[in-house]
């Protein structure tokens, strides 16, 4: 980088045009009207300098890299997709598994352990809307209330809870945009003998993300030949849609067959989460 010298301003006047002065964000301890600055004099630089806070100095901004990387796929919605699943250090790692609407991992994934159920009945056929604490569907009562909302609220979003306020779980429409084929190409790839998944590549800029075949948990048993990724929306399909949430699913490739699709699955299962960055 190049740092030009241009002096500083005090009131309407300019001073020391042959030297450079750049603000830091730090106050000068002990003297309240001073702040720390960078001073450039010939071939020397001093970070211990200070200037009166009323003066006009140059500023060279810095960009704070997000803790979690994301990829711009050039999608019309502007959605930025995380490079990894929650809990994964690299794109090919599986990461953590979460029940829908829960923000922590656990040992067993079933209705008995599901935190958003009161009755905790392990037999799905006997569960009713009244057995659920939240998210029972808008066709029952007011969808704006906590109990009847159809989409996850921030307090129940595992992406926000684990990665911070800039992140959230994608909704079904953001997933559909990603996998529709209109804006991306999708291929099943094998990174190694034991690491498989799909690579989704932007048609507009060539950037890509990798979704590993991470499996999912039912009870304490891991199903390994499918990938289940949560959306933030409860299902509106089937006889008891409120017991399910929409997922993106794909199968392990057998011969030349595999497919990636939007479907629904029981909210108590342990599935993967691929976060997105919130729009500014």
Secondary structure per residue as TSV (DSSP state, phi and psi in degrees):
chain	resnum	aa	ss	phi	psi
A	1	X	-	360.0	158.8
A	2	X	-	-119.0	128.8
A	3	X	-	-112.0	103.2
A	4	X	-	-72.4	153.2
A	5	X	-	-100.5	141.7
A	6	X	-	-156.8	16.0
A	7	X	B	70.8	-156.9
A	8	X	E	-146.7	169.3
A	9	X	E	-118.2	140.9
A	10	X	E	-133.9	112.9
A	11	X	T	67.7	-128.8
A	12	X	T	-95.2	-2.9
A	13	X	E	-103.1	150.2
A	14	X	E	-106.1	146.7
A	15	X	E	-136.2	151.0
A	16	X	-	50.2	58.7
A	17	X	T	-63.8	-19.6
A	18	X	T	-86.1	-2.1
A	19	X	S	-117.1	160.8
A	20	X	E	-112.5	142.6
A	21	X	E	-135.3	124.6
A	22	X	E	-131.6	130.5
A	23	X	E	-69.5	144.2
A	24	X	E	-100.5	-179.9
A	25	X	E	-93.7	6.8
A	26	X	E	-103.4	138.4
A	27	X	E	-73.5	158.7
A	28	X	-	-89.1	111.5
A	29	X	T	-62.8	127.5
A	30	X	T	101.0	-21.8
A	31	X	-	-128.9	105.6
A	32	X	T	-70.9	-19.2
A	33	X	T	-93.3	7.3
A	34	X	E	-114.3	153.9
A	35	X	E	-135.3	153.4
A	36	X	E	-68.7	146.7
A	37	X	E	-145.0	165.6
A	38	X	E	-100.1	129.9
A	39	X	E	-114.8	130.1
A	40	X	E	-114.6	119.1
A	41	X	E	-132.5	103.2
A	42	X	T	65.2	-119.5
A	43	X	T	-100.7	10.5
A	44	X	E	-112.9	149.3
A	45	X	E	-125.8	138.8
A	46	X	E	-130.0	123.3
A	47	X	E	-96.0	1.9
A	48	X	E	-96.2	6.8
A	49	X	E	-75.3	166.1
A	50	X	E	-145.9	155.2
A	51	X	E	-140.4	159.1
A	52	X	E	-65.6	135.0
A	53	X	T	-62.3	-19.8
A	54	X	T	-78.2	-13.2
A	55	X	S	-79.1	159.5
A	56	X	B	-100.1	111.0
A	57	X	-	-116.3	162.5
A	58	X	B	-71.2	158.2
A	59	X	-	-133.0	127.8
A	60	X	-	-111.4	105.5
A	61	X	-	-68.4	159.4
A	62	X	-	-123.7	154.0
A	63	X	-	-107.1	123.8
A	64	X	-	-85.3	113.1
A	65	X	-	-65.4	130.5
A	66	X	-	-59.5	148.4
A	67	X	S	-62.1	-33.0
A	68	X	S	-115.8	129.5
A	69	X	-	-74.4	151.4
A	70	X	E	-135.8	165.1
A	71	X	E	-126.2	131.4
A	72	X	E	-91.9	112.3
A	73	X	-	-96.7	8.7
A	74	X	-	66.0	30.8
A	75	X	-	-76.1	147.3
A	76	X	T	-56.9	-34.1
A	77	X	T	-72.8	-15.2
A	78	X	-	80.7	7.0
A	79	X	-	-63.0	132.2
A	80	X	E	-108.1	121.5
A	81	X	E	-96.6	138.6
A	82	X	E	-63.1	151.0
A	83	X	S	-80.4	-16.7
A	84	X	S	-137.8	162.9
A	85	X	-	-73.6	160.1
A	86	X	T	-61.2	130.8
A	87	X	T	89.7	-4.0
A	88	X	-	-102.1	138.8
A	89	X	S	-86.7	-24.0
A	90	X	S	-135.1	161.3
A	91	X	T	-58.9	-32.0
A	92	X	T	-83.0	-13.8
A	93	X	S	-74.6	149.2
A	94	X	-	-73.6	-42.2
A	95	X	-	85.4	-159.8
A	96	X	-	-92.7	169.3
A	97	X	-	-125.9	138.3
A	98	X	B	-135.7	141.9
A	99	X	-	-71.6	153.3
A	100	X	T	-66.5	126.6
A	101	X	T	87.2	0.8
A	102	X	-	-107.0	153.3
A	103	X	-	-116.0	3.2
A	104	X	S	-130.1	153.5
A	105	X	-	-79.8	166.7
A	106	X	-	-156.7	177.5
A	107	X	S	-84.8	-32.1
A	108	X	-	-131.2	142.4
A	109	X	B	-120.6	98.8
A	110	X	S	-155.5	176.7
A	111	X	T	-66.6	-29.6
A	112	X	T	-65.3	-34.3
A	113	X	T	-97.0	-0.7
A	114	X	-	-72.8	123.3
A	115	X	T	-73.7	-16.9
A	116	X	T	-99.6	17.4
A	117	X	B	-117.8	143.4
A	118	X	S	-93.8	-49.3
A	119	X	S	-69.1	-31.4
A	120	X	-	52.7	40.4
A	121	X	-	-79.5	126.4
A	122	X	S	-76.5	-11.6
A	123	X	-	-99.0	108.0
A	124	X	G	-59.8	-33.3
A	125	X	G	-61.4	-24.4
A	126	X	G	-96.5	-2.6
A	127	X	-	-82.4	140.2
A	128	X	-	-121.5	178.4
A	129	X	G	-58.5	-35.1
A	130	X	G	-67.9	-14.6
A	131	X	G	-82.3	-7.4
A	132	X	B	-106.2	139.6
A	133	X	S	-77.0	-39.9
A	134	X	S	-142.2	161.1
A	135	X	-	63.1	66.4
A	136	X	-	-105.3	0.3
A	137	X	-	103.8	145.1
A	138	X	T	-78.8	-15.6
A	139	X	T	-75.4	-5.5
A	140	X	T	-95.6	-53.5
A	141	X	S	-150.2	-158.1
A	142	X	-	-61.6	117.2
A	143	X	T	-71.7	-13.2
A	144	X	T	-81.8	-14.0
A	145	X	S	-78.7	162.8
A	146	X	T	-58.5	-44.2
A	147	X	T	-71.4	-35.8
A	148	X	T	-106.3	8.8
A	149	X	-	-62.3	148.7
A	150	X	S	-101.7	-9.4
A	151	X	B	-129.6	145.8
A	152	X	-	-57.7	136.1
A	153	X	-	-85.6	162.4
A	154	X	G	-57.5	-37.1
A	155	X	G	-67.5	-19.1
A	156	X	G	-109.3	11.3
A	157	X	-	-93.8	113.8
A	158	X	H	-64.6	-30.9
A	159	X	H	-67.0	-46.0
A	160	X	H	-65.7	-43.2
A	161	X	H	-65.1	-35.4
A	162	X	H	-97.6	-27.8
A	163	X	H	-113.6	-11.1
A	164	X	-	108.7	175.0
A	165	X	T	-66.8	-17.6
A	166	X	T	-79.8	-5.8
A	167	X	E	-120.5	153.2
A	168	X	E	-155.5	165.5
A	169	X	E	-74.8	142.8
A	170	X	-	-72.5	149.2
A	171	X	-	-87.4	174.0
A	172	X	H	-64.0	-31.5
A	173	X	H	-74.0	-32.6
A	174	X	H	-68.8	-36.8
A	175	X	H	-66.1	-43.7
A	176	X	H	-60.4	-42.3
A	177	X	H	-58.7	-40.1
A	178	X	H	-67.9	-39.3
A	179	X	H	-106.6	3.0
A	180	X	S	-65.8	-24.7
A	181	X	S	93.0	-11.9
A	182	X	S	-74.2	-35.2
A	183	X	S	-114.2	-10.1
A	184	X	E	-139.5	162.3
A	185	X	E	-111.9	147.4
A	186	X	E	-128.7	130.1
A	187	X	E	-136.1	143.8
A	188	X	E	-84.1	125.8
A	189	X	E	-130.1	153.3
A	190	X	E	-116.9	114.4
A	191	X	S	-81.0	-27.7
A	192	X	S	-160.3	-175.1
A	193	X	S	-61.7	-30.1
A	194	X	S	-115.8	1.7
A	195	X	-	-121.5	109.4
A	196	X	E	-126.6	163.9
A	197	X	E	171.6	-166.8
A	198	X	E	-118.1	138.7
A	199	X	E	-104.6	125.2
A	200	X	E	-110.6	118.7
A	201	X	E	-117.8	133.6
A	202	X	E	-68.7	136.5
A	203	X	T	-78.4	-18.2
A	204	X	T	-93.3	-34.9
A	205	X	T	-130.9	-2.8
A	206	X	-	80.9	-3.7
A	207	X	-	-70.7	156.4
A	208	X	E	-146.7	159.3
A	209	X	E	-127.6	158.4
A	210	X	E	-120.1	128.6
A	211	X	E	-111.1	106.0
A	212	X	E	-69.5	151.6
A	213	X	-	-76.3	82.2
A	214	X	-	-87.4	-10.2
A	215	X	B	74.2	-170.5
A	216	X	E	-155.2	166.1
A	217	X	E	-108.9	131.2
A	218	X	E	-122.7	119.3
A	219	X	B	61.3	-128.0
A	220	X	T	-110.8	20.7
A	221	X	E	-108.3	130.7
A	222	X	E	-94.1	123.4
A	223	X	E	-86.7	121.2
A	224	X	-	-103.6	-10.0
A	225	X	S	-98.8	12.1
A	226	X	E	-134.3	157.4
A	227	X	E	-118.1	128.0
A	228	X	E	-120.7	120.8
A	229	X	E	-119.9	124.6
A	230	X	E	-68.7	144.9
A	231	X	E	-97.9	-179.7
A	232	X	E	-98.6	11.2
A	233	X	E	-112.5	136.7
A	234	X	E	-73.7	160.4
A	235	X	-	-79.0	156.1
A	236	X	-	-124.3	26.5
A	237	X	-	-110.1	149.8
A	238	X	S	85.4	-177.8
A	239	X	T	-72.0	-38.4
A	240	X	T	-126.5	72.7
A	241	X	G	-64.2	-26.6
A	242	X	G	-66.1	-15.3
A	243	X	G	-83.6	-5.8
A	244	X	E	-124.5	161.3
A	245	X	E	-131.8	155.3
A	246	X	E	-71.2	141.6
A	247	X	E	-132.5	161.3
A	248	X	E	-101.7	126.8
A	249	X	E	-128.3	143.9
A	250	X	E	-144.4	157.5
A	251	X	E	-100.5	160.5
A	252	X	-	-64.2	138.4
A	253	X	-	-71.5	125.9
A	254	X	B	-118.8	122.8
A	255	X	T	52.2	-115.2
A	256	X	T	-108.3	14.3
A	257	X	B	-112.3	133.6
A	258	X	-	-166.1	157.9
A	259	X	-	-150.3	149.4
A	260	X	E	-114.7	134.6
A	261	X	E	-156.7	163.2
A	262	X	E	-91.4	126.5
A	263	X	E	-146.3	-164.0
A	264	X	E	-136.1	153.8
A	265	X	E	-149.1	161.8
A	266	X	E	-58.8	136.0
A	267	X	T	-64.7	-19.8
A	268	X	T	-83.2	-10.1
A	269	X	S	-70.8	156.5
A	270	X	B	-95.6	110.2
A	271	X	B	-123.7	168.1
A	272	X	B	-78.6	159.2
A	273	X	-	-134.5	125.4
A	274	X	-	-110.0	105.9
A	275	X	E	-71.3	164.7
A	276	X	E	-126.2	156.2
A	277	X	E	-80.0	137.4
A	278	X	-	-68.1	144.4
A	279	X	-	-72.2	139.4
A	280	X	-	-83.3	360.0
